[in-house]
Amino acid sequence: MKNQFFTMAVGLSILSFTACQQSQNAQSAQNDTTQQAQDTTAAVAEPVAADTSSASVLETVMSVPEKVKAGKPILLKFTVNNPSDKEQEFCKWHTPFEKRFMNSFFEVTDSKGEAVQYKGVMAKRVTPPPVDAYIKVAAKGSVSAEIDLLTGYNITHPGTYKVVYQGEGVSGLTKVNEVTVVVE
């Protein structure tokens, strides 16, 4: 009797373990499928400049005041120059030409090299960008936009901050300088 009870207990344990393992395998497969779907969705949702060959001709100059009082606006001027003899265009997504932060397109670091936290929205968009997402720059011309870095980044403490443009994968603007601002 004890042997039968023992055999039945062992059998139920094995059956239970097998069912659990199959459930975990099924859950793992479902998680893999879900992750693949999310990866595919994310890949589709990330905007990419339709034609960066035009924008790669353009030269971008960023400028900020040398010193700013803590808590006061830090206006960054973003100027796109077209040195060519032909009209060029670039995608305004991930640039100050959107008039407000729709994504983190700057890398802002303090004097220790630590990243400053981005506090703005993270917009997802369809691709390719629509026609109205492009800005034309006349031959030998330029266009400019300003944006307050405080509206997108937690620059709250006095110190020296470096700003590097990181939106080239979307806008196509690859020739961009770095700027430094001192917050007092």
N, C-alpha and C positions, 0 to 999 in steps of 0.2 A: 504494500500500500504506500509506504514511504517512497519507494522507487517510482511508482506511477506519479505521485504528487510532485516529486522532484523533476521527473522527465517532463511533466506538463508545465511546470514553472519555467524550466529552461526553454521549452518550446515557445511559450508565450513571450518570454524575454527576447528570444531571437526574432520572433514575428514582429514584436513591438519595435525592436531596433531597426529591422529591415524597413518597416513602414515609415519610421521616422526618417531614415536615410533617404528613402524615395521622395518623401515630402520635402526634405532639404534640397535634394537634387532638382526637384521640380521648381522649388522656390528660387534656387540659384539660376536655373535656366531662364525663369521668368524675369529675374533681376537683370540678367545679361541682355535679354531681349529688350527690356525697358531701357536699360542704359544705352544700347545701340540706337534705339529710337530717339532717345534724348540727344545723343551725340549727333545723329543725323539732323534733328530739328535745330540744334545749336549751330551746326555747320550751315544750314540754310538760312538761319536768322541773322548771322553775322554779315553785315554789309561789306562789300568789296567794291572799290572804285572800278567802274566799268572799263575805263581806258586810262591807265596811268601814264601812258607815253606823252600825252599832252601836258599833264601836270608836272612831269619830271623836268621839263624845260623851265618851269617857273621857279623863282627864288623867293624864299620867305624870310622876312626879318621881324623878329620879335623885339619889343623894347618895353621896359618898365622904368618907373622912377628909381633913381639910385637909392633913396631912403624914403621910408614911409613910417608914420606913427602907428603903433600897434592899435588895431581896431578900425583904422581908416581904410577906405578902399585901396586895393592894389590893382590899378588899371594896367593891363597888359595890352599893348598895341600889336596887332598882327597884320603885317603888310605883305601882300603877295605881288611880286614884280614879274613882269613878262619882258625879258630882254630880247625876245625874238621879233622878227618882222611879220609874224603871223598871230592872229588871235588864238589864245589858248583858253582852256577851261579846267576847273578842278571841282571835285565834290565838296560841298560845304559841310557835310556831316563830319563830326569830330574836329571842328574848327570853331573859332570865335564868331564866325559868320552866321552861326545859328542863333546868336544874340543871348543865349544862356547855355549853361552846361547841360547837355543831354547825355554825356558820357565822360569818363575820365580820360581825357586825351593829352594831359600833361603829366609828367613825372615831376613831382615837387619834393625836394629833399632839403633837410636842414643841414647845418654846418657839420654835424656828425655823420652825415650820409644816410640818415634815417628817413624813410618815406613819410610824407605828410598825408594824413588820411583824406580821401575824397569823400565828400558828403552830399554830392548831387545825385540826380536820377541816373539810371542806366537804361536808356531806351533801346529796344529791339526794333529792327526795321526789316522791311522786305527788300529783297534784291531782285534785279539791279535797281539802283537808285532812280527815281523818276527824273524827268527832264528838269523840273524846277529845283532839284537838289544840286544843280551845277551852276557855278558862277563863271562867267566869261571875263577874261582879262584881255583888253585891247593890246594890239602890237605896241611894244615899247611903253605900255601903260602899267598901272598898278591899282589895287583895291585894298582898303584897310577896314579893320573892325577892332573894337575894343571890348574887353571883358574883365570884370572884377574877379580876381583870383579868390577873394574871400567868399564869394558866393558858391564856390565849388570845393574849396580846400580849407582844412582847419589850420590856418596860419594864425595861431593865437598868441604865440610867445615871441618876445624880442629875439632876434638872431638874424643870421644870413641864410637865405633860401635860394636854391638853384632850381630853375624851371627848364625842363627839356620837353619838347614836343614829341608826342608818341602816337599821333593819329595818322601817320603817313600811309598805313595799310588801307585806310578807308578813303582819305582825301586824295592820295597820290602825291602830296607835297613832301618831297624828300630832302630838299635843300633848305634846312631851317637851322638858325643859330640857337645857342643856349643863352639864357639871361640869368642874372643874379640880382636879388633885391635884399636890402638890409631893412629889417623891421626894428624900430627903436621903441 
